[in-house]
Amino acid sequence: DRAIFSTHCHNDLGMATANTLAGVVNGCRQVEVTINGIGERAGNTSLEEIVMITDTHKNLGITTNINTEQIFRSSQMVSAFTGMQVQANKAVVGANAFAHESGIHQDGMLKNRETYEIMTPARVGVSSTSLVMGKHSGRNAFFSRLEELGYSDFMEETKADLFVKFKALADVKKVVTENDLHALVQEDSS
């Protein structure tokens, strides 16, 4: 009657978060988790994953007293102190969690952010979503980024030429930088 059931899951098969959540949904009221999922062998359940699942799925009726806007900062601090880098594709706190390079993803993000992001970057303390300009980027993202940089009102022929040059550059470089984009436009206008 007074016992508090707890979960303590290891991530050997990639199921720590799912198993912890199943425990919580079925009555556990204490979870033993770690920031970034660090721990012995394959690690433990990630605090940031459990917190953001309960935060984004209010229908579960589970709340925490954790300030979600400090999650990313805490993750970075733990990474710095332990020397254990966070993998880029790590849920919630990885460098790619709010980064989009694929043209279809970028187009979806420009039309409706919720298409690919269940939570806002700010909710976990990340400044913004990033549309990575690279070989998988599409026309919509490319011209939206140029517009953000102050370039617009291109004639259709110029647009086509710029996009071809962008794709050629993106084939050579993994990421096309803001400076590269400025140079493309300047080169085309001279």
Secondary structure in CASP SS format (residue, H / E / C, confidence):
PFRMAT SS
TARGET T0000
AUTHOR 0000-0000-0000
METHOD secondary structure of the structure
MODEL  1
D C 1.00
R C 1.00
A C 1.00
I C 1.00
F C 1.00
S E 1.00
T E 1.00
H E 1.00
C C 1.00
H E 1.00
N C 1.00
D C 1.00
L C 1.00
G C 1.00
M C 1.00
A H 1.00
T H 1.00
A H 1.00
N H 1.00
T H 1.00
L H 1.00
A H 1.00
G H 1.00
V H 1.00
V H 1.00
N C 1.00
G C 1.00
C C 1.00
R C 1.00
Q E 1.00
V E 1.00
E E 1.00
V C 1.00
T E 1.00
I H 1.00
N H 1.00
G H 1.00
I C 1.00
G C 1.00
E C 1.00
R C 1.00
A C 1.00
G C 1.00
N E 1.00
T C 1.00
S E 1.00
L H 1.00
E H 1.00
E H 1.00
I H 1.00
V H 1.00
M H 1.00
I H 1.00
T H 1.00
D H 1.00
T H 1.00
H C 1.00
K H 1.00
N H 1.00
L H 1.00
G C 1.00
I C 1.00
T C 1.00
T C 1.00
N C 1.00
I C 1.00
N C 1.00
T H 1.00
E H 1.00
Q H 1.00
I H 1.00
F H 1.00
R H 1.00
S H 1.00
S H 1.00
Q H 1.00
M H 1.00
V H 1.00
S H 1.00
A H 1.00
F H 1.00
T H 1.00
G C 1.00
M C 1.00
Q C 1.00
V C 1.00
Q C 1.00
A C 1.00
N C 1.00
K C 1.00
A C 1.00
V C 1.00
V C 1.00
G C 1.00
A C 1.00
N C 1.00
A C 1.00
F C 1.00
A E 1.00
H E 1.00
E C 1.00
S C 1.00
G H 1.00
I H 1.00
H H 1.00
Q H 1.00
D H 1.00
G H 1.00
M H 1.00
L H 1.00
K H 1.00
N C 1.00
R H 1.00
E H 1.00
T H 1.00
Y C 1.00
E C 1.00
I C 1.00
M C 1.00
T C 1.00
P H 1.00
A H 1.00
R H 1.00
V H 1.00
G C 1.00
V C 1.00
S C 1.00
S C 1.00
T C 1.00
S E 1.00
L E 1.00
V C 1.00
M C 1.00
G C 1.00
K C 1.00
H C 1.00
S C 1.00
G C 1.00
R H 1.00
N H 1.00
A H 1.00
F H 1.00
F H 1.00
S H 1.00
R H 1.00
L H 1.00
E H 1.00
E H 1.00
L C 1.00
G C 1.00
Y C 1.00
S C 1.00
D C 1.00
F C 1.00
M C 1.00
E H 1.00
E H 1.00
T H 1.00
K H 1.00
A H 1.00
D H 1.00
L H 1.00
F H 1.00
V H 1.00
K H 1.00
F H 1.00
K H 1.00
A H 1.00
L H 1.00
A H 1.00
D H 1.00
V H 1.00
K C 1.00
K C 1.00
V C 1.00
V C 1.00
T C 1.00
E H 1.00
N H 1.00
D H 1.00
L H 1.00
H H 1.00
A H 1.00
L H 1.00
V H 1.00
Q H 1.00
E H 1.00
D H 1.00
S H 1.00
S C 1.00
END
